[in-house]
Amino acid sequence: MEIPYTVEARPDTGLTNGKLGIWLFLASEVMLFGALFSTYILLRVGSTEWPHGELSVWLGAINTVILISSSVTMVMAWASLKLNDWGKHRLYLGLTLALAALFLANKYFEYSEHVANGEIPAHSTFLAIYYTLTGLHGLHVVVGIGVLVWIFLRNRRGAFSSEYFTPVDVAALYWHLVDLIWIYLFPLLYLID
C-alpha cells in the first residue's frame, strides 16, 4: 500500500505527515540527550570526588542569549512567511543563520582555549562529558544551519507561501529543540559546581 505525501492534516492525528514525522524525530532527540544528561548525573553523584572544569560562565551566558535570540528570530521568520512578507521573512531567517554562526564561533574560541590549556576529553571525566554534550549539541546546530540555508535558498525560488510552509514549520520546531537543549546544558555544565 502506498503512503501518499500530503500537505493536508491527517484525520487520525490532526497533523501533516511532515509535522508528525518531526515530532517523532524530536522525541528521539529528547531521549538521546535525556540519556546523556542522566549519565552525567549518575557519574557525578556516584563519584567520591568530582573533577571540576574551568568553564567561562560569561561565554556560556552569551551563547544562551544568542540561541534564545535565534529562537525569537526564527519565530519572526515563520510569522512573516505566514503573512506573505518575503522581505521580513528573509531578514529574520538570515538573522537566525547569523546568530547560529555566532554561537558556533563562540564555541570554537571556547574549545580552542581549553585545548591550548591541555584540557582535552582525556584530562577528566567532566571534560569528557563537556566535550560530548556540547560537541553533539554543536553538531545539531550545524545540521540546523544546513536546513535553514536550504529553506532560505528554496524560498528565494518561491517554494513556500502562507498556504504551504510545512518545511519552515518543521525546521522551526527542530531549531527550538536545539535551543532548548542548550538551556539545559548551560546550567548543568557551567553553573552547577
C-alpha positions in Angstrom: 0.0 0.0 0.0 1.4 3.4 -1.0 1.5 6.1 1.6 0.8 9.3 -0.2 2.7 12.5 0.6 0.2 15.1 1.7 0.3 18.6 3.0 -3.2 18.3 4.4 -3.6 17.4 8.1 -4.2 13.7 8.7 -7.7 12.9 10.1 -6.3 10.4 12.6 -3.7 12.8 14.2 -4.7 16.3 13.1 -1.1 16.8 11.9 0.5 16.8 8.4 2.9 13.9 7.7 5.9 16.3 8.0 4.8 17.6 11.4 4.1 14.1 12.7 7.5 13.0 11.5 9.4 15.9 13.1 7.6 15.3 16.4 8.6 11.6 16.4 12.2 12.7 15.5 12.3 15.3 18.2 11.1 12.7 20.7 14.1 10.5 19.8 16.4 13.5 20.2 14.9 14.2 23.7 15.6 10.6 24.6 19.2 10.8 23.3 20.0 13.9 25.3 18.0 12.7 28.3 20.2 9.6 28.4 23.3 11.7 28.2 22.1 14.0 31.0 21.2 11.0 33.1 24.7 9.6 32.5 26.2 12.8 33.6 24.1 12.9 36.8 24.8 9.3 37.6 28.6 9.7 37.1 28.6 12.9 39.2 26.5 11.5 42.1 28.5 8.3 42.1 31.9 10.0 42.2 33.6 10.4 45.5 35.5 13.4 44.1 34.2 15.3 41.1 36.8 16.9 38.8 35.5 20.5 38.2 36.1 22.1 34.9 37.0 25.8 34.4 34.3 27.0 32.1 33.6 30.6 31.3 30.2 31.3 32.7 30.1 34.6 30.8 30.7 32.9 27.4 28.1 30.3 28.2 25.6 33.0 29.2 26.4 34.9 25.9 25.8 31.7 24.0 22.5 31.3 25.8 21.4 34.8 24.9 22.5 34.2 21.3 20.4 31.0 21.0 17.3 32.4 22.7 17.6 35.4 20.3 17.8 32.9 17.4 14.6 31.3 18.5 12.9 34.7 18.5 14.2 35.5 15.0 13.0 32.0 13.8 9.5 32.7 15.1 9.6 36.1 13.4 10.7 34.4 10.1 7.9 31.9 10.4 5.3 34.6 11.2 6.5 36.8 8.4 6.1 33.9 5.9 2.6 33.3 7.1 1.9 37.0 6.4 3.5 36.7 2.9 6.1 39.4 4.0 9.0 37.9 2.0 11.4 40.7 2.9 11.0 40.3 6.6 11.0 36.5 6.3 14.4 36.6 4.6 15.7 39.1 7.0 14.7 37.1 10.1 15.9 33.8 8.6 19.2 35.5 7.8 19.4 36.8 11.3 18.7 33.3 12.7 21.6 31.9 10.5 23.9 34.7 11.6 23.2 34.0 15.3 23.7 30.3 14.8 27.1 31.0 13.1 28.0 33.4 16.0 27.2 30.6 18.5 29.5 28.2 16.7 32.2 30.8 16.5 32.0 31.3 20.3 32.2 27.6 20.8 35.2 27.4 18.6 37.1 30.0 20.7 36.0 28.3 23.9 37.2 24.9 22.6 40.5 26.4 21.4 41.2 27.9 24.8 40.6 24.6 26.5 42.7 22.6 24.0 45.5 25.2 24.4 45.5 24.7 28.1 45.6 20.9 27.7 42.0 20.5 28.8 41.0 17.7 26.4 38.5 14.9 27.0 41.1 12.5 28.3 42.0 15.0 31.1 39.0 14.4 33.3 35.5 12.8 33.4 34.0 16.3 33.5 35.8 17.4 30.3 34.9 14.2 28.5 31.2 14.8 29.3 31.6 18.5 28.5 33.0 17.8 25.0 30.5 15.0 24.4 27.4 17.1 25.3 28.5 20.4 23.7 30.0 18.7 20.7 26.8 16.7 20.0 24.8 19.9 20.5 27.2 21.8 18.1 26.6 19.1 15.5 22.9 19.7 15.9 23.5 23.4 15.3 25.5 22.6 12.2 22.6 20.4 10.9 20.1 23.2 11.7 22.2 25.7 9.8 22.2 23.4 6.8 18.4 23.1 6.9 17.9 26.8 7.3 20.2 27.5 4.4 18.2 25.0 2.3 15.0 26.8 3.4 16.5 30.2 2.5 17.5 29.0 -1.0 14.2 27.3 -1.7 12.3 30.3 -0.5 14.2 32.5 -2.9 12.7 30.4 -5.7 9.2 30.8 -4.3 8.8 27.3 -2.9 6.8 28.4 0.2 3.8 30.6 0.8 1.3 31.4 3.5 -0.7 28.3 2.3 2.3 25.9 2.2 5.1 26.4 4.7 5.4 22.9 6.3 9.2 22.7 5.8 9.6 26.0 7.5 7.4 24.9 10.3 9.3 21.7 10.7 12.7 23.5 10.7 11.5 25.9 13.3 10.5 23.1 15.6 13.9 21.5 15.2 15.6 24.8 15.9 13.6 25.4 19.0 14.6 21.9 20.3 18.3 22.8 19.7 17.8 26.0 21.7 16.0 24.1 24.5 18.8 21.6 24.8 21.3 24.4 25.3 19.1 25.9 28.0 19.6 22.6 29.9 23.3 22.3 29.0 24.2 25.8 30.2 23.3 25.4 33.9 24.2 21.7 34.0 27.8 22.3 32.8 28.5 26.0 33.5 26.6 26.9 36.7 26.5 23.7 38.9 29.7 23.4 40.8 
